[in-house]
């Protein structure tokens, strides 16, 4: 479970990096932005990495919250 927490933290850090990069894109010269044309790619990356981040945290907290209930059920069985 600690390894999965570490993976979630890495995904969250990557997501924050992409958001900071997307925010800083407007500070680059317009000529360079038209040359590399990354606006659409960065937008898609934000959407999919944020979805991955959300599902990873949901799965982590699901097992963190409901795993002790499984142990309690085994005590009464």
C-alpha positions in Angstrom: 0.0 0.0 0.0 2.9 2.3 0.7 4.2 1.7 -2.9 0.8 2.7 -4.3 0.8 5.8 -2.2 4.2 6.7 -3.6 2.9 6.1 -7.2 0.0 8.4 -6.4 2.3 11.1 -5.2 4.4 10.8 -8.3 1.3 11.1 -10.6 0.1 14.1 -8.6 3.5 15.8 -8.9 3.4 15.1 -12.7 -0.1 16.6 -12.9 1.0 19.7 -11.1 4.0 20.0 -13.4 1.7 19.8 -16.5 -0.7 22.4 -15.0 2.2 24.8 -14.3 3.6 24.2 -17.8 0.1 24.9 -19.3 -0.1 28.1 -17.3 3.3 29.2 -18.4 2.7 28.5 -22.1 1.2 32.0 -22.6 4.5 33.6 -21.5 6.4 32.0 -24.5 6.6 34.0 -27.7 3.6 33.5 -30.1 6.0 32.6 -32.9 7.4 29.7 -31.0 4.0 28.5 -29.8 2.7 28.4 -33.4 5.9 26.6 -34.5 5.6 23.7 -31.9 1.7 23.8 -31.7 1.5 22.2 -28.3 -1.7 23.8 -27.0 -4.0 20.9 -28.0 -1.5 18.3 -26.8 -1.1 20.0 -23.4 -4.9 20.2 -23.0 -5.3 16.6 -23.7 -2.5 15.7 -21.4 -4.1 17.7 -18.6 -7.4 15.9 -19.1 -6.0 12.4 -19.2 -3.4 12.8 -16.5 -6.0 14.4 -14.2 -8.4 11.5 -14.8 -5.6 9.0 -14.1 -4.7 10.9 -10.9 -8.3 11.0 -9.8 -8.9 7.3 -10.3 -5.6 6.4 -8.6 -6.5 8.3 -5.5 -10.0 6.9 -5.5 -8.6 3.3 -5.7 -6.0 4.1 -3.0 -8.6 5.6 -0.5 -11.1 2.8 -1.3 -8.6 0.2 -0.2 -7.3 2.3 2.7 -10.9 2.8 4.1 -12.5 -0.6 3.3 -9.6 -2.9 3.9 -10.0 -2.8 7.7 -13.6 -3.8 7.3 -12.5 -7.0 5.6 -10.3 -7.8 8.6 -13.2 -7.2 11.0 -15.5 -9.5 9.0 -12.9 -12.2 9.3 -12.9 -11.9 13.1 -16.6 -12.6 13.3 -16.6 -15.4 10.7 
